[in-house]
Amino acid sequence: MVLLQRLRHANVLQLYGYCYQDSNDIPDTLTTITELGSPLEMIQLLQTSWEDRFRICLSLVRLLHYLAHSPLGSVTLLDFRPRQFVIVDGELKVTDLDDASIEESSCTSNSDCFMEFPARNFTLPCSVEGRCQNMNEKRNLYNAYRFFFTYLLPHSAPSSLRPLLDEIVNATGELHWGIDETAAQLERVLNLYKSGEYLQNTTRIPKTEYKRVPEAFIPDENYRCWPSYHHKGCLLSVFDVNEAIEICDSYSQCKAFVLTNQTTWTGRQLVFFKMASNHIVPDPDKITYVKVTG
């Protein structure tokens, strides 16, 4: 509870209050009141869009960057598992700080700075002050790699971002980077994605002609794609109309798409992709594009 009070950050579960009360004959039981989050279900996360999975990794890295430079010093999460986190409005937040530690391990030689994990071991340098250098930070970072990055970062990412994402995964898996560099690289990915720069190396000339139908919607004619924001249709986020055309051209069943006025957390527009345009209805908030054939 004290740590929740002291460690104030967007990715630390917010403490609203607490009270002492007797409970079941146990005197002075402490009850804390925190914001409500959803349990982190890794299987469900793997079925969501890359954009949402990237948000989880980005919020985790922002949290670890804060913990490495917190007012209490460098904080490590000794019990670092997905169940220690919840999701609040799409953001990852740490909820359990019972096993947090601010003590950097003392040492007399490098061999005292041994970190053991199920698949890898690391030996960190022992500083002249007799402390293992950045052990708290590196422990958090490797756990982020093995529990989150390997599963969530590269899978179904935009092809032009894959080399950078692979570099991030490899560098954290080998502990070549600290949290500062890792955070900077993930922020770079976010900027490339939000600005549309990741599309610059792709062909931006549409292969197919589309007819623009303003204030119109196709209510049916859905087909399924994966990953989709809608379980019964193909609803994806795009940077602009040209990217929507590229996506539609890449699906053989796609014959039209509908721009909605809804956006994702990065500001990208949500688009329904359709397998026909036989039934178009008026809708002031949408714009339909129909593939011109023949």
Secondary structure per residue as TSV (DSSP state, phi and psi in degrees):
chain	resnum	aa	ss	phi	psi
A	1	M	-	360.0	-42.2
A	2	V	H	-62.9	-40.1
A	3	L	H	-66.1	-39.2
A	4	L	H	-62.2	-32.6
A	5	Q	H	-70.7	-43.2
A	6	R	H	-80.3	-35.4
A	7	L	-	-95.3	86.5
A	8	R	-	-94.9	115.0
A	9	H	-	-157.6	154.4
A	10	A	T	-59.8	-23.6
A	11	N	T	-109.9	18.9
A	12	V	B	-111.3	130.5
A	13	L	-	-54.1	132.8
A	14	Q	-	-77.2	129.8
A	15	L	E	-90.7	119.2
A	16	Y	E	-89.2	-30.9
A	17	G	E	174.0	179.9
A	18	Y	E	-157.2	162.3
A	19	C	E	-151.6	152.1
A	20	Y	E	-99.1	135.8
A	21	Q	E	-157.7	153.5
A	22	D	E	-77.8	136.3
A	23	S	E	-141.7	124.1
A	24	N	T	50.5	46.8
A	25	D	T	66.9	10.6
A	26	I	E	-100.1	114.7
A	27	P	E	-72.6	151.8
A	28	D	E	54.6	46.3
A	29	T	E	-73.0	133.4
A	30	L	E	-96.8	125.9
A	31	T	E	-116.4	128.3
A	32	T	E	-107.4	146.1
A	33	I	E	-115.0	117.2
A	34	T	E	-125.5	169.0
A	35	E	-	-65.8	156.3
A	36	L	-	-95.2	133.3
A	37	G	-	-130.8	164.5
A	38	S	E	-92.8	140.3
A	39	P	E	-58.4	146.6
A	40	L	-	-80.5	112.8
A	41	E	-	-107.8	105.4
A	42	M	H	-63.0	-37.1
A	43	I	H	-62.2	-42.8
A	44	Q	H	-66.3	-39.8
A	45	L	H	-60.9	-38.0
A	46	L	H	-65.1	-18.9
A	47	Q	T	-95.5	-0.8
A	48	T	S	-90.5	174.4
A	49	S	-	-66.9	156.3
A	50	W	H	-59.8	-37.0
A	51	E	H	-59.2	-41.0
A	52	D	H	-73.3	-35.9
A	53	R	H	-69.3	-37.3
A	54	F	H	-62.9	-37.3
A	55	R	H	-61.6	-38.9
A	56	I	H	-61.6	-47.0
A	57	C	H	-65.7	-39.7
A	58	L	H	-65.1	-43.3
A	59	S	H	-67.5	-33.6
A	60	L	H	-65.0	-43.5
A	61	V	H	-67.0	-38.7
A	62	R	H	-62.4	-38.5
A	63	L	H	-63.6	-47.7
A	64	L	H	-66.4	-32.7
A	65	H	H	-64.2	-42.3
A	66	Y	H	-64.5	-44.7
A	67	L	H	-63.0	-33.4
A	68	A	H	-70.1	-23.5
A	69	H	T	-124.5	30.8
A	70	S	B	-72.4	163.8
A	71	P	T	-60.8	-20.1
A	72	L	T	-92.8	-1.6
A	73	G	B	104.4	-167.1
A	74	S	-	-77.7	120.8
A	75	V	-	-105.1	131.8
A	76	T	E	-113.3	147.4
A	77	L	E	-100.2	102.4
A	78	L	S	-69.5	-32.5
A	79	D	S	-105.5	79.9
A	80	F	-	-101.4	95.2
A	81	R	-	-140.3	158.2
A	82	P	G	-52.7	-31.2
A	83	R	G	-70.2	-10.4
A	84	Q	G	-81.1	-2.9
A	85	F	E	-122.4	156.0
A	86	V	E	-131.4	167.6
A	87	I	E	-112.7	127.0
A	88	V	E	-123.8	113.3
A	89	D	T	51.5	43.1
A	90	G	T	84.3	-8.0
A	91	E	E	-99.7	141.4
A	92	L	E	-81.1	135.4
A	93	K	E	-135.9	139.6
A	94	V	E	-80.5	135.9
A	95	T	-	-114.5	-24.3
A	96	D	-	-117.1	109.9
A	97	L	-	-108.8	17.3
A	98	D	T	-59.1	-35.1
A	99	D	T	-106.3	24.1
A	100	A	E	-78.7	145.9
A	101	S	E	-137.1	141.6
A	102	I	-	-110.6	5.2
A	103	E	-	-88.0	118.4
A	104	E	-	-78.6	135.0
A	105	S	-	-60.5	137.4
A	106	S	B	-82.5	156.5
A	107	C	-	-156.2	159.0
A	108	T	S	-115.8	-18.6
A	109	S	S	-151.5	169.1
A	110	N	G	-58.9	-31.6
A	111	S	G	-64.0	-20.9
A	112	D	G	-75.2	-15.0
A	113	C	-	-101.9	55.2
A	114	F	E	-98.1	124.5
A	115	M	E	-112.9	123.7
A	116	E	E	-112.3	128.3
A	117	F	-	-126.8	164.0
A	118	P	S	-55.8	-37.3
A	119	A	S	-108.9	-13.6
A	120	R	-	-147.5	152.1
A	121	N	E	-125.5	149.5
A	122	F	E	-135.0	146.7
A	123	T	E	-119.5	120.2
A	124	L	-	-98.5	159.5
A	125	P	-	-72.1	145.8
A	126	C	B	-93.6	125.0
A	127	S	-	-77.6	166.7
A	128	V	T	-65.4	-21.4
A	129	E	T	-80.7	-2.5
A	130	G	S	80.5	31.1
A	131	R	B	-125.3	143.2
A	132	C	B	-69.9	121.7
A	133	Q	T	-68.1	120.4
A	134	N	T	57.1	29.6
A	135	M	H	-65.3	-41.6
A	136	N	H	-60.0	-47.7
A	137	E	H	-62.1	-45.7
A	138	K	H	-69.5	-34.3
A	139	R	H	-63.9	-46.2
A	140	N	H	-58.7	-43.8
A	141	L	H	-67.3	-42.4
A	142	Y	H	-68.0	-36.6
A	143	N	H	-65.1	-37.3
A	144	A	H	-61.8	-40.4
A	145	Y	I	-61.8	-50.0
A	146	R	I	-79.2	-25.7
A	147	F	I	-96.0	-24.9
A	148	F	I	-124.4	-59.2
A	149	F	I	-58.5	-45.6
A	150	T	H	-62.0	-32.0
A	151	Y	H	-89.3	-35.9
A	152	L	H	-103.1	-28.3
A	153	L	S	-77.3	-56.9
A	154	P	S	-82.0	-25.7
A	155	H	T	-59.8	118.5
A	156	S	T	57.3	28.7
A	157	A	-	-75.6	158.0
A	158	P	-	-53.6	134.5
A	159	S	G	-57.7	-35.5
A	160	S	G	-72.6	-17.4
A	161	L	G	-93.0	-11.6
A	162	R	H	-58.6	-45.1
A	163	P	H	-57.6	-41.9
A	164	L	H	-68.8	-40.2
A	165	L	H	-66.6	-40.3
A	166	D	H	-62.4	-37.9
A	167	E	H	-64.2	-41.4
A	168	I	H	-62.6	-46.3
A	169	V	H	-62.6	-46.3
A	170	N	H	-65.8	-41.8
A	171	A	H	-68.2	-35.4
A	172	T	H	-77.4	-34.5
A	173	G	H	-65.9	-26.8
A	174	E	T	-100.3	-1.2
A	175	L	T	56.0	35.1
A	176	H	-	-73.3	-28.9
A	177	W	S	-107.5	153.5
A	178	G	-	-93.1	-174.7
A	179	I	H	-69.7	-31.9
A	180	D	H	-61.9	-47.9
A	181	E	H	-67.8	-40.2
A	182	T	H	-61.4	-45.1
A	183	A	H	-63.2	-41.7
A	184	A	H	-62.4	-39.3
A	185	Q	H	-71.3	-36.8
A	186	L	H	-70.2	-36.2
A	187	E	H	-64.5	-34.0
A	188	R	H	-64.5	-43.3
A	189	V	H	-59.9	-43.9
A	190	L	H	-59.0	-44.0
A	191	N	H	-64.9	-42.9
A	192	L	H	-61.2	-39.4
A	193	Y	H	-73.9	-45.5
A	194	K	H	-68.4	-36.2
A	195	S	H	-82.4	-12.9
A	196	G	T	82.1	3.2
A	197	E	G	-61.6	-26.9
A	198	Y	G	-66.3	-13.1
A	199	L	G	-92.3	-7.3
A	200	Q	T	-64.3	-29.5
A	201	N	T	-84.9	-4.1
A	202	T	S	-93.8	161.7
A	203	T	-	-70.6	122.6
A	204	R	-	-105.1	12.6
A	205	I	S	-98.9	114.5
A	206	P	-	-58.7	135.0
A	207	K	S	-79.7	-27.1
A	208	T	S	-119.2	149.0
A	209	E	-	-89.7	138.9
A	210	Y	E	-125.9	142.0
A	211	K	E	-95.5	127.0
A	212	R	E	-86.7	126.4
A	213	V	E	-121.7	98.3
A	214	P	E	-70.9	155.2
A	215	E	E	50.9	49.4
A	216	A	E	-143.8	153.4
A	217	F	E	-143.7	148.4
A	218	I	-	-108.6	105.2
A	219	P	-	-70.8	-29.6
A	220	D	S	-114.3	-144.1
A	221	E	-	58.1	37.9
A	222	N	B	-84.3	151.6
A	223	Y	-	-135.2	160.2
A	224	R	-	-94.9	141.0
A	225	C	-	-136.7	169.0
A	226	W	S	-140.1	137.2
A	227	P	S	-81.7	146.3
A	228	S	-	-127.4	150.1
A	229	Y	S	-78.3	-5.7
A	230	H	S	-132.5	125.3
A	231	H	T	-72.6	-17.3
A	232	K	T	-107.9	0.1
A	233	G	S	-144.6	-173.6
A	234	C	E	-108.2	97.4
A	235	L	E	-119.2	112.6
A	236	L	E	-126.9	162.7
A	237	S	E	-98.6	144.0
A	238	V	E	-134.0	157.2
A	239	F	S	-79.4	-40.8
A	240	D	S	-155.9	-178.4
A	241	V	H	-62.0	-38.0
A	242	N	H	-61.4	-38.3
A	243	E	H	-68.1	-36.6
A	244	A	H	-61.8	-40.1
A	245	I	H	-63.8	-44.1
A	246	E	H	-58.8	-42.5
A	247	I	H	-66.3	-46.1
A	248	C	H	-62.0	-41.0
A	249	D	H	-64.0	-26.1
A	250	S	H	-82.3	-14.0
A	251	Y	S	-104.0	122.1
A	252	S	T	-63.6	-31.0
A	253	Q	T	-83.7	-8.2
A	254	C	-	-79.3	123.8
A	255	K	-	-121.6	-8.2
A	256	A	E	-165.6	163.0
A	257	F	E	-146.6	157.8
A	258	V	E	-125.4	119.7
A	259	L	E	-79.6	126.7
A	260	T	E	-98.8	174.6
A	261	N	E	-97.3	16.1
A	262	Q	E	-96.6	145.0
A	263	T	E	-128.9	160.2
A	264	T	-	-89.0	-176.9
A	265	W	T	-64.1	-21.5
A	266	T	T	-92.4	-0.6
A	267	G	S	89.8	4.6
A	268	R	-	-77.5	148.7
A	269	Q	E	-85.8	138.9
A	270	L	E	-86.5	135.1
A	271	V	E	-131.8	131.2
A	272	F	E	-88.4	129.8
A	273	F	E	-103.6	134.8
A	274	K	E	-123.6	153.0
A	275	M	S	-94.4	-3.2
A	276	A	-	-165.6	170.7
A	277	S	-	-135.5	37.2
A	278	N	S	-69.4	-30.6
A	279	H	-	-126.9	100.6
A	280	I	-	-108.9	131.4
A	281	V	E	-120.3	155.4
A	282	P	E	-66.6	140.3
A	283	D	E	-158.4	112.2
A	284	P	E	-66.8	-17.1
A	285	D	E	-98.6	5.9
A	286	K	E	-133.8	156.1
A	287	I	E	-128.5	129.0
A	288	T	E	-105.1	140.4
A	289	Y	E	-119.8	125.2
A	290	V	E	-113.3	131.1
A	291	K	E	-67.2	130.6
A	292	V	-	-87.0	124.0
A	293	T	-	-116.1	146.4
A	294	G	-	74.4	360.0
